[in-house]
């Protein structure tokens, strides 16, 4: 019998997000003994780290669908970058002009690698100052795309060492 094991300490939201160009990925190494995956990079110079609010408003969502060509997974990683500042706008423009692989770690410590070299994710952003004094000033963003396989769970204790 196969059984799904789960932990009752289940926390929603994302804790960390890192985007990098597909060309910077050397390989995803699979350890056949442990069944785990590891990311190996050619360079870390082009990684864009996106700070995450501690309010759990950042979301990783993956939905399986079927089309004539077979199964695919629709991935969406969403969040908010606070304040409309020049230095942030420069990085947002870099993200808007590129295609990305995204490492996202949830509050349970699970790291997902979304996108692939063949089918990277795209970045979209909406900037707003809000409609009232209490509204958030910032950029709402989404990394999204369809991929031929679900996001890989990557073995990393902490993304801060990237």
Backbone bond lengths (Angstrom), bond angles and torsions (degrees), N, CA, C in turn:
res aa  C-N    CA-C-N  psi(-1)  N-CA   C-N-CA  omega(-1)  CA-C   N-CA-C  phi
1 X - - - 1.450 - - 1.522 108.68 -
2 X 1.310 115.25 138.93 1.455 121.13 174.76 1.512 107.53 -104.11
3 X 1.314 115.67 137.83 1.459 120.37 -176.34 1.521 110.28 -129.45
4 X 1.328 116.45 138.00 1.457 121.27 175.50 1.521 107.59 -84.20
5 X 1.314 115.62 119.42 1.461 120.86 177.22 1.515 108.73 -97.00
6 X 1.316 116.81 140.37 1.449 119.55 176.92 1.515 110.02 -144.59
7 X 1.310 113.65 160.69 1.452 122.91 -178.17 1.523 108.51 -106.45
8 X 1.312 117.03 133.24 1.468 120.36 -179.61 1.526 112.23 -73.69
9 X 1.325 118.32 -13.76 1.463 121.89 175.49 1.519 108.04 -87.62
10 X 1.317 116.37 76.27 1.452 123.00 -174.48 1.524 109.12 -110.99
11 X 1.336 116.39 116.01 1.460 121.95 -175.71 1.523 108.95 -114.61
12 X 1.320 117.26 133.37 1.459 121.86 -179.72 1.518 112.59 -84.02
13 X 1.318 115.49 170.91 1.462 122.00 176.08 1.512 113.17 87.68
14 X 1.331 114.66 169.46 1.464 121.29 179.25 1.519 110.78 -104.39
15 X 1.320 115.65 149.33 1.460 122.33 179.15 1.527 111.84 -104.40
16 X 1.358 117.29 -30.48 1.464 121.05 -177.46 1.524 109.98 -151.56
17 X 1.336 115.71 146.56 1.458 121.74 176.29 1.526 109.00 -137.20
18 X 1.337 115.54 131.37 1.460 121.95 175.65 1.518 108.30 -133.06
19 X 1.330 117.12 127.53 1.460 122.49 177.21 1.522 108.49 -112.65
20 X 1.335 116.06 142.71 1.461 120.27 177.25 1.522 109.46 -149.39
21 X 1.336 116.30 150.66 1.468 120.26 -179.17 1.526 110.79 -65.08
22 X 1.327 117.80 145.94 1.467 121.22 179.46 1.526 113.30 -56.74
23 X 1.341 117.91 -32.81 1.468 120.59 -179.14 1.523 112.88 -66.71
24 X 1.328 117.90 -17.65 1.464 120.77 -179.85 1.526 112.98 -83.76
25 X 1.327 117.15 -9.11 1.458 120.96 178.84 1.519 109.37 -81.85
26 X 1.312 117.17 119.52 1.456 121.30 175.29 1.523 108.89 -75.53
27 X 1.334 116.03 -52.78 1.460 120.99 177.25 1.526 109.74 -172.16
28 X 1.313 114.65 163.08 1.459 121.62 168.13 1.524 104.49 -105.12
29 X 1.314 115.24 111.30 1.466 120.67 -176.58 1.519 109.43 -88.41
30 X 1.318 115.98 130.84 1.461 121.44 177.51 1.527 108.61 -104.31
31 X 1.320 116.51 121.84 1.463 121.86 175.30 1.529 107.26 -88.40
32 X 1.310 115.88 108.04 1.465 120.27 -174.89 1.522 112.92 -69.58
33 X 1.323 117.19 -25.54 1.472 119.21 178.41 1.522 111.73 -69.49
34 X 1.345 116.07 -46.32 1.464 119.80 -175.97 1.535 112.18 -94.96
35 X 1.353 116.32 -16.14 1.455 120.06 -177.41 1.521 113.03 77.56
36 X 1.327 118.05 14.34 1.467 121.98 -176.65 1.518 111.50 -99.74
37 X 1.351 114.35 159.11 1.461 122.40 178.12 1.527 109.89 -113.16
38 X 1.336 115.29 143.66 1.466 121.68 178.42 1.521 108.80 -131.32
39 X 1.333 116.85 140.47 1.460 122.03 177.68 1.523 108.66 -93.04
40 X 1.335 115.85 131.35 1.456 121.34 174.06 1.522 107.51 -120.41
41 X 1.335 115.74 129.55 1.461 122.25 -174.18 1.529 111.15 -107.15
42 X 1.347 116.29 148.11 1.460 121.59 171.21 1.522 109.45 -75.26
43 X 1.328 116.09 -41.84 1.459 122.20 179.11 1.524 108.66 -149.23
44 X 1.312 116.36 154.80 1.458 121.56 176.94 1.540 110.97 -108.90
45 X 1.324 116.42 4.83 1.466 121.67 -175.06 1.523 113.68 -65.74
46 X 1.326 118.24 -27.71 1.461 121.35 -173.87 1.526 114.17 -102.38
47 X 1.320 117.13 8.15 1.459 120.61 179.09 1.527 109.17 -70.59
48 X 1.329 115.81 133.53 1.466 121.50 175.34 1.528 106.92 -110.24
49 X 1.324 115.75 114.27 1.464 121.63 177.42 1.520 108.23 -89.98
50 X 1.326 115.89 129.45 1.458 120.68 179.18 1.524 107.71 -111.00
51 X 1.333 117.58 115.27 1.464 119.70 179.94 1.528 110.56 -63.34
52 X 1.303 116.11 145.89 1.458 121.76 -176.13 1.517 109.80 -114.09
53 X 1.325 115.97 131.45 1.464 121.08 174.37 1.526 109.71 -63.45
54 X 1.312 117.75 142.15 1.471 119.49 178.83 1.524 113.72 -76.66
55 X 1.335 118.13 4.32 1.467 120.46 -176.67 1.528 113.69 -87.57
56 X 1.304 117.77 8.22 1.460 123.82 178.48 1.532 113.15 63.29
57 X 1.332 117.07 29.03 1.461 120.65 178.72 1.525 111.94 -86.51
58 X 1.312 118.90 -5.36 1.460 122.63 177.91 1.524 108.52 -88.67
59 X 1.335 116.28 138.02 1.455 120.57 -168.82 1.530 111.38 -130.03
60 X 1.316 116.51 137.77 1.457 124.22 167.20 1.528 105.76 -111.82
61 X 1.339 116.11 126.46 1.463 120.03 -179.49 1.519 108.16 -136.53
62 X 1.326 116.13 133.60 1.462 120.96 179.70 1.527 107.81 -139.35
63 X 1.331 115.39 124.96 1.460 120.62 -178.10 1.517 110.01 -126.38
64 X 1.330 115.62 131.79 1.468 121.07 178.45 1.520 109.57 -86.38
65 X 1.328 115.26 137.83 1.456 121.75 175.98 1.525 108.31 -137.62
66 X 1.324 115.28 167.79 1.464 120.90 178.43 1.532 108.70 -127.46
67 X 1.316 115.27 135.65 1.469 122.09 176.83 1.524 108.04 -128.54
68 X 1.321 116.45 -177.24 1.468 120.47 -179.57 1.525 112.01 -58.09
69 X 1.330 116.55 -34.23 1.461 121.13 -178.89 1.522 113.96 -82.12
70 X 1.312 118.39 -5.78 1.458 121.11 -179.89 1.516 111.87 124.56
71 X 1.311 114.83 -164.21 1.459 121.09 -178.52 1.525 110.93 -77.38
72 X 1.343 115.83 148.82 1.455 121.87 170.99 1.520 108.49 -148.93
73 X 1.323 115.47 160.37 1.451 121.93 -178.70 1.522 108.80 -119.73
74 X 1.319 116.47 125.63 1.463 123.00 177.94 1.527 107.37 -91.97
75 X 1.327 116.50 118.54 1.460 122.20 -176.82 1.516 109.99 -109.35
76 X 1.326 115.74 139.73 1.465 122.07 175.69 1.520 108.68 -142.17
77 X 1.322 116.12 126.65 1.464 122.90 176.10 1.519 106.05 -122.79
78 X 1.331 116.66 118.10 1.461 121.29 -170.77 1.519 111.49 -126.51
79 X 1.332 114.72 151.53 1.459 120.60 176.86 1.516 111.48 -173.01
80 X 1.315 115.30 -170.07 1.461 122.58 -178.84 1.523 108.88 -132.36
81 X 1.327 115.96 131.02 1.462 121.55 173.18 1.526 106.10 -101.44
82 X 1.335 118.34 114.98 1.467 120.24 -173.76 1.524 113.59 -71.36
83 X 1.299 115.39 149.63 1.465 126.68 175.39 1.525 113.07 65.31
84 X 1.303 114.69 137.29 1.465 121.87 175.49 1.523 107.60 -93.73
85 X 1.329 115.88 94.27 1.470 121.62 -177.78 1.521 109.18 -120.05
86 X 1.335 115.57 158.52 1.462 120.88 -178.28 1.531 111.77 -61.82
87 X 1.323 118.83 -49.12 1.463 121.15 -176.79 1.530 111.62 -62.63
88 X 1.327 116.99 -35.56 1.462 121.07 177.36 1.528 109.98 -71.57
89 X 1.331 117.41 -40.16 1.466 121.45 179.68 1.522 111.91 -60.76
90 X 1.320 117.31 -34.47 1.463 121.11 178.76 1.528 109.79 -63.93
91 X 1.330 117.58 -45.15 1.465 120.90 179.10 1.531 111.42 -69.52
92 X 1.317 117.71 -36.24 1.466 120.62 177.75 1.523 109.58 -62.80
93 X 1.331 117.43 -39.76 1.459 120.44 177.87 1.525 111.06 -63.65
94 X 1.321 117.59 -39.11 1.467 121.23 175.42 1.527 109.73 -60.08
95 X 1.336 116.55 -45.07 1.461 120.88 179.94 1.534 111.31 -64.29
96 X 1.339 117.15 -40.74 1.462 121.33 -178.60 1.526 112.41 -65.86
97 X 1.309 117.97 -29.24 1.467 121.62 -175.94 1.522 113.29 -90.72
98 X 1.335 117.50 -5.81 1.455 119.42 -175.58 1.518 113.88 -115.81
99 X 1.318 114.40 179.41 1.453 123.16 171.31 1.523 106.16 -118.79
100 X 1.356 116.88 148.43 1.448 119.25 -164.61 1.525 114.05 -139.32
101 X 1.303 113.47 149.78 1.453 122.09 161.42 1.520 104.84 -102.08
102 X 1.317 117.64 144.08 1.458 120.45 -174.82 1.517 110.23 -129.17
103 X 1.331 114.95 128.29 1.458 122.25 169.43 1.520 106.73 -99.41
104 X 1.318 116.82 123.07 1.459 120.40 177.77 1.525 108.68 -129.39
105 X 1.309 114.84 130.15 1.464 120.51 179.85 1.524 108.57 -109.47
106 X 1.331 115.79 128.86 1.459 118.62 178.38 1.533 110.18 -86.85
107 X 1.317 116.06 175.67 1.465 120.32 -177.48 1.530 112.96 -71.71
108 X 1.323 117.65 -5.01 1.461 121.66 174.77 1.528 111.43 -93.89
109 X 1.352 116.53 -0.70 1.458 120.90 178.98 1.520 114.50 88.95
110 X 1.327 118.37 5.20 1.463 122.02 179.41 1.524 109.00 -84.49
111 X 1.341 116.30 129.12 1.463 122.02 -179.49 1.525 108.75 -107.93
112 X 1.339 116.49 126.95 1.459 122.79 177.24 1.523 109.71 -109.41
113 X 1.317 116.47 136.79 1.458 122.31 169.81 1.518 106.56 -102.69
114 X 1.333 116.46 115.29 1.460 121.89 -177.47 1.522 109.87 -112.18
115 X 1.327 115.46 145.08 1.446 121.46 -174.75 1.519 109.60 87.84
116 X 1.306 115.12 169.81 1.465 120.49 176.76 1.522 108.02 -146.19
117 X 1.316 116.32 169.67 1.457 120.58 179.08 1.531 109.34 -61.36
118 X 1.332 117.02 -39.80 1.463 121.00 -179.60 1.523 112.19 -75.33
119 X 1.342 117.38 -34.79 1.462 122.02 -176.68 1.536 108.71 -133.20
120 X 1.335 117.33 79.57 1.468 120.16 -179.81 1.530 111.54 -75.47
121 X 1.315 115.49 168.72 1.461 121.78 177.42 1.523 109.82 -87.60
122 X 1.324 115.84 152.54 1.461 120.68 174.56 1.529 108.64 -104.91
123 X 1.316 115.42 157.47 1.464 122.91 -177.83 1.516 108.57 -113.58
124 X 1.322 116.67 131.22 1.464 122.22 174.84 1.518 107.94 -129.20
125 X 1.333 115.86 147.19 1.461 120.30 -174.23 1.518 110.37 -142.28
126 X 1.307 115.67 143.97 1.464 122.24 174.36 1.521 107.90 -127.81
127 X 1.329 116.36 120.92 1.465 121.56 -177.88 1.522 109.33 -99.20
128 X 1.334 116.48 138.75 1.453 120.61 179.60 1.528 110.76 -152.10
129 X 1.316 114.75 149.99 1.466 119.47 173.53 1.520 110.70 -98.30
130 X 1.324 116.61 0.10 1.456 120.40 -179.08 1.513 111.06 85.55
131 X 1.323 115.77 167.06 1.456 119.62 -177.76 1.522 113.67 -109.47
132 X 1.334 116.36 5.19 1.465 119.62 176.62 1.528 109.45 -153.48
133 X 1.313 115.67 172.42 1.459 121.05 -178.31 1.529 111.79 -59.21
134 X 1.323 117.29 -35.65 1.459 121.05 -177.83 1.519 113.83 -88.12
135 X 1.339 117.93 -4.58 1.462 120.75 179.98 1.527 110.87 -73.42
136 X 1.316 114.86 154.88 1.443 121.72 -177.63 1.533 111.01 -78.82
137 X 1.312 115.91 135.42 1.451 123.20 174.37 1.519 106.22 -99.34
138 X 1.324 117.40 118.64 1.451 118.22 -179.72 1.506 113.14 168.93
139 X 1.322 114.97 -163.22 1.456 123.07 -176.06 1.520 109.69 -121.44
140 X 1.319 116.20 117.96 1.467 120.90 172.40 1.522 107.01 -84.57
141 X 1.321 117.33 132.97 1.458 119.92 -176.53 1.512 111.34 -131.25
142 X 1.334 113.83 160.00 1.459 121.97 175.04 1.519 109.27 -144.33
143 X 1.318 116.33 128.27 1.458 122.14 163.81 1.516 104.62 -95.44
144 X 1.339 117.72 128.19 1.462 118.11 -178.02 1.521 110.68 -148.23
145 X 1.319 113.81 160.09 1.451 120.62 176.47 1.511 111.06 169.84
146 X 1.322 114.64 166.55 1.460 121.93 174.27 1.513 107.21 -102.47
147 X 1.314 115.81 137.52 1.461 119.19 -179.60 1.523 109.75 -133.02
148 X 1.342 117.16 153.03 1.461 120.89 -174.55 1.528 114.66 -77.07
149 X 1.311 117.75 -6.30 1.470 122.20 179.98 1.534 107.95 -146.60
150 X 1.312 117.07 158.54 1.469 118.07 177.68 1.527 110.88 -65.36
151 X 1.321 116.05 159.47 1.465 120.99 176.76 1.524 109.22 -58.68
152 X 1.323 115.42 140.06 1.467 120.30 179.57 1.519 110.19 -79.00
153 X 1.303 116.04 139.95 1.453 120.15 170.54 1.520 106.19 -86.67
154 X 1.330 115.38 121.27 1.464 123.06 -174.56 1.519 109.05 -101.85
155 X 1.320 116.01 141.36 1.454 120.20 178.62 1.529 109.63 -87.02
156 X 1.316 115.88 106.50 1.472 122.75 176.08 1.516 106.21 -147.78
157 X 1.312 116.13 133.60 1.450 118.76 176.85 1.523 111.03 -75.37
158 X 1.344 116.10 -35.31 1.440 120.55 -176.29 1.518 109.01 -157.64
159 X 1.304 117.06 129.89 1.460 120.29 -178.94 1.530 112.53 -75.49
160 X 1.324 118.66 -10.38 1.466 120.32 -178.68 1.515 113.13 -63.26
161 X 1.328 117.88 -19.79 1.473 119.10 -179.87 1.526 112.59 -85.09
162 X 1.305 117.76 2.00 1.473 120.17 178.89 1.512 110.42 -64.66
